[in-house]
Amino acid sequence: METNLAEKPMSGQTTSPPPMTDEEQRKLCFELFNAYWEDAFNRGIPFDTVGTMSISAALFAIVAKHGTETTAEFIDDLAESIREDKFTNAGPRN
């Protein structure tokens, strides 16, 4: 799996785009990611497959940038958030 995609220039891109704030980067990334998921789904790829591949790709990139220990700590925190239902849309439980 290729892990240095973020370091590659986009096809045909010769100059850097104007700098964006962290919030602008997150918003654009969210929009692009949603378009990617929709395209994959429209091509017949189930959401769980896209999700698994997305998590794997993200982990490769995070390990490459931050190392195994920091990534493992991040994953531990994510696991705790999952156990606390922070990733569900169900809202508070009674």
N, C-alpha and C positions, 0 to 999 in steps of 0.2 A: 504494500500500500504506500502510495506516495504521500509524504508528510510535509513537503516544503512548498505546497501550493501557494501559501500566503506570501512567499518570498518571490514568486515569479511575476513578471509583468504580464498584464493582460494582452492578448493577441492584438497586434496593431497599435498598442499604446506606446508612445514615444516620450511623453512628458507625464509628470506626476499630476494627479488631480489636485485641486485645491484642498488644503487641510480642512478636516472636519473635527468638530468637538466630539468628545466621547459619546454624548447623547445622540448626535447625528450619525456617528458610526454604528451605534447599537440599533437605531431606527432603520437605517439602510440595511444592515445585516439581517434584521428581523424580516424586513420586506423581501429580501432576496431569498432567505431561507424558506419563507412561506411559499414563494413562487416555485422553489426547487421541490418542496414536498408536494405541491399541487401537480407539478409536471410529472413527478415520479408516480403519483397515484393515478393520474390520467393515462400513464403508460402501462398500468396494471401491476405496479409494485405495491404490495401491502404496506400500510403505515408502520407495522412493527419491524419490517425489514429495513425501511428507510431509517427508522429510529435507531435500530441496532447499528447500522452502518454509520450513522451520524455520530453516535456516541463513540464508536471505535475510532473514527477519524479525529474527533475532538481530543480523545485521550492521547493518540499518537502526537498530536500537535502540542498539547499541554506538557506532556513528558519531555518532548524535544526542547521546549522553551524553559520549563521550570524544574525539570528533574523528577525522579521517581518519588522521593519523599514528599515534596510539596504536592504533587499530583495525588498521592495516596491520601494525604490529609484532606485535600479538597473532596475526594471521593467519599471519605469517611463523613465529612460534613453533609454531602449530598444524600448519603444513605440515611442519616439522621433526619434530614428534611423530608425525605420520602416517608419514613416511618411516622412523622408528625403530620402527614397528609398535606404538606405544603404545595404539592404538585397536582392536587385534585381540584376540580371545578365545582365540587359538591357544596362548598360553603361549610359553615359551622355545623357540627353534629350535635344533636340534642341528647 
